[in-house]
């Protein structure tokens, strides 16, 4: 088993409450209940997220010694994603249209797609992403070694499903609230406004505008996700079809979020992301990080 | 949106002020900080800076390679009142040195390079233990520096003391 990575991006999280002691067998049992399950032979587009150990990528074994990360506990989870290669669909559709000498209708395209999915998806191998985390129980802190939005969402969801504990990102507010500053300062922290630093390029040579506060940004209102209705005669009544999967399946949306997230460095067997800083190595494969 | 994830939206500016404050301290006081327990760490801004836009419509400015903090573009951005959004830092404590790019609004770390593995490491398990300790140390140093900043930033007279000094530095 190779050592844990020595470079890359990291997202810290805190938690409150009591976690099962990572040294107890019960901790491994919790992981085992949410272990990774393969979708290698699945005949539909889907995503599987679950725990494995650094020593066993299958999710079949959870020996406590495999979780030994020195002063921390070494967690690893696996995200497999199976999706139909769009190029194949295009090739088959072009061939069908060429053979019949005219364009297919929307209904015919849909039927062709369903047929091809039934035929081809069992033969498509899922993409595999392995993500590590280091958990420090005494500090109620976990460091996630991936910064893409989808990996963060998958991790916090899996952690909650496993331990019934909500992780909080160590952002400027939470980091301050978790620190040992006085209650009075914490009260101020919750209400503090940004400093408006004077623009001295506009000032006269002798005077500088005073330092002032400016309004604190309000949290953005997130509009509920609009789900496109399928073009069928019968309305969709099953609400479960509208639920988002735990790991973003929509390639376009996921790519967009990864591009915006300049720290994205998901440790993927496939390349899932980009890196931020200059000269920093792009770590696309776990082997590169040893 | 959960309350936890709102912290970046509502207090991301504080991370940007923190990063700019570290630059100020580095240039004016040498970048050495004494943390709780008497730990002494040194920081320096490396070869990558991104200035936050003052408004959503403005362009973000990134400077990279060489010594961006010494450029006229960086001084102009400070004179215009811009905060740092990202910066690549060198962080040292004793013999250990890390490099990391801090994303200020979220306080996440990218492009981290840990110190070299300790010479005593003979097995992969030893290396994992050594690296885990270095990952945790880096996280705790950043948190401790942020705590130092907050203790100064959240005092009632900050605008007439620390902020005034920093504004003078930014206007140079």
Interface residues (C-beta under 8 A of the other chain):
Chain A: X1 X2 X3 X4 X5 X6 X7 X8 X9 X10 X11 X12 X68 X69 X70 X71 X72 X74 X134 X136 X139 X141 X143 X147 X166 X167 X168 X169 X170 X171 X172 X173 X174 X175 X176 X179 X180 X181 X185 X188 X189 X192 X194 X195 X196 X197 X198 X199 X200 X201 X203 X208 X211 X213 X216 X217 X218 X219 X220 X222 X262 X263 X265 X275 X276 X277 X278 X279 X280
Chain B: X1 X2 X4 X5 X6 X7 X8 X9 X10 X11 X12 X13 X14 X15 X17 X18 X36 X47 X48 X64 X65 X76 X79 X80 X81 X82 X83 X86 X88 X101 X103 X104 X105 X106 X107 X108 X109 X110 X111 X112 X113 X114 X117 X124 X125 X127 X128 X129 X130 X131 X132 X133 X134 X135 X136 X139 X143 X146 X147 X150 X151 X153 X154 X155 X159 X163 X164 X166 X167 X168 X170 X171
